[in-house]
């Protein structure tokens, strides 16, 4: 640049600025339109002066600028002089002010001409500045584009999560997914439940590769969020120029990363949870967000989504690139708590482990709970107290809003709100799936048999907006389960009839929250606890006189769900539906009660039967067949166990009269009840009643054989009762004992041919063994002991050693060992019983504990005998030392209905 020209230009600008400033001050009360312009002109010239001093203009341009600004300066100087003549000052007298006012009127045209001249010159300067700025911007854009192909960029909107822990196996899986053959683009899709930590894992991965590659974060929750993210990349990387169009920015980013950028890059495409928004909505020149993802082997793509179908699609169904995110393991979850707590709030390890177990090691749920604990300054134990209080407090806690690290826009989050997004999507996409999710929330969260979900009624809106009833059938169920599994809300286990599903407890709680707050449509149309109750009542095997061989296999998986459904409070149901609820409850109670009896829980089984009877009696009356069936089961239970003989006899007599009157004397149900009633009478210590009972039992056998046949299961049950009563008489009458043994042999042989519950057969074989042990013949005694040992082995295998029926056989076998002089065997068996009863599932069952107590007393007696007997007499012969007199073998096995 020519120094003289530069000095000249700078000088005239300084001169104009000085004059212009003075003139602007004089115009404070004169010619407002000039007063508004002149400061802007002065500021513009100041900018030109700075540009000159920075050497931004070439000499020819500077020379022209000198000429224009000089003319501006001349006009401004002349304008200033005129204003001096026309503008009054504070020191002027009134006459001087009046004179200047008159002069100003004569100078008006001259001032306007000078104003026009200044405007002309400033227009020229303005044009020069605009042209110069456009040229400069273009040069900068070209420079930026040149730099953008070599720079490393970091466009991640979150800082690093200082509380992040573990997930080593996930990062190994990501690295494995990113290991591809030459020319292929590395990609991986992180998939899992909302709040399981997908975005946090992606964020941590970004920080681990920072400096090694450019990193870009794209929010793909909606099409507009996707465009915003790409527009930010375009702006930050200098890809926007003449056009400010968002769609152009999206294509610019796509083309730049796919074709021109020559350094490694990683792009996280986060929250692809809306399949339509990502794969179908158009955002730029008929292109979808999916089609705008840049693809080349320099770039690495990391997707996060809740939906498995989306994850498979973006990963090309490559199992190596599909990474399921599980819950935290116990150690990592505990570390997360320690990092977040930082000893701010006191805690103990036991309560933390309990809390983590309740929250099922889901990161978002843990973070939410810790945020609540820290904000309210409570302990983990106090938090658990609130959590366990009731359903209402649990719903409040999962809806507690907090700010989670790495959430877009720092919005408040909660587990409930996070999952409700998925619920809404499911409800929109697959109505049966949403219905099933509601239903599943009222079962236990694990091992839900698929049969509970079939045949469920639900409603949809028809084309006219009315309600239409539908039933979930097999195909509906398959599609619905696939949808729920795709969102990671359920897991499927097993196949065919043994298929079960499980979910998270928090999913169940959150679904209830959603029903209460946002899913009113579903809540109003269906009372989901009632639907669950009806499904269980339908699936739970009804009591039968003879149970199928797989009875326990059918009932056991249903019991936890039935217990939960029966605990539900139905007090708020409408009056018009109360009867339906009560009868469904009664049906389930009788099924559950019968099963509880079969596994040895007689007390709870009796309570279930009694509640079922009261409900049926209230709504149906005592003469209804369902009510009478319930009462009949109570007669059988109380009489067979001997727990309440007087009640059994009273109920039996009343029911026998009802059935005889309503059904007839020869109806199978009447005959069966007569047999059960006689069995109860036989337990009274009254010879007259015992004789009556024996005659009633013979009559029941005779009529059952005549009506149903000799080997019908019902007839066999009557014969078993008769054999038991004959055995009791046989202690004093050998002919009765022989008849008892003969009947027991026949019953065992015939029951072995039937495909019924094995426990019933084992009870009959146990009773045959006791009858044989009472026979005077040594051969019979040997057969009895061998049979008793075989029965014990089979009962342990079928029911466990702590079951009441198994303990009955163990007690009898100990007595027989004692009678044989095999005292050490008896002690060994008592030790096995003690261990089993202490560790077994029935350690609190009062019926089992009573027998364990009897066995322990027997052990003490045997130990006393050992202490007083010579050592050589302790291992007597197997049977020869059995007393030939009648023996008391303890409780008899009872006929299982």
Secondary structure by P-SEA (a helix, b strand, c coil): ccaaaaaaaaaaaaaaaaaaaaaaaaaccccaaaaacaaaaaaaaaaaaaaaaaccccaaaaaaaaaaaaaaaaaaaaaaaaaaaccccccccaaaaaaaaaaaaaaaaaaaaaaaaaaaaaaaaaaaaaaaaaaaaaaaaaaaaaaaacbbbbbcccccccccccaaaaaaaaaaaaccccccccbbbbbbcccccaaaaaaaaaaaacccbbbbbbbcccaaaaaaaaaaaaaaaccccccccaaaaaaaaaaaaaccccccbbbbbcccccccccccccccccccccccccccccbbbbbbbccaaaaaaaaccccccbbbbccccaaaaaaaaaaaacccccccaaaaaaaaaaacccaaaaaaaaaaaaaacccaaaaaaaaaccaaaaaaaaabbbbcccccccccccccccaaaaaaaaaaccaaaaaaaaaaaacccccccccccccccccccccccbbbbbbbcaaaaaaaaaaaaaacccccccccccbbbbbbaaaaaaaaaaaaccaaaaaaacaaaaaaaaaaaacccccccccccccccccccaaaaaaaaaacccccccccaaaaaaaaaaaaaaaaaaaaaaacaaaaaaaaaaaaaaaaaaccccccaaaaaaaaaaaaaaaaacccaaaaaaaaaaaaaaaaaccccccaaaaaaaaaaaaaaaacccaaaaaaaaaaaaaaaaaaaaacccccaaaaaaaaaaaaaaaaaacccaaaaaaaaaaaaaaaaaaaaccccaaaaaaaaaaaaaaaaacccaaaaaaaaaaaaaaaaaaaaccccccaaaaaaaaaaaaaaaaacaaaaaaaaaaaaaaaaacccccccaaaaaaaaaaaaaaaaaaaaaaaccccccccccccccccccccccccccccc
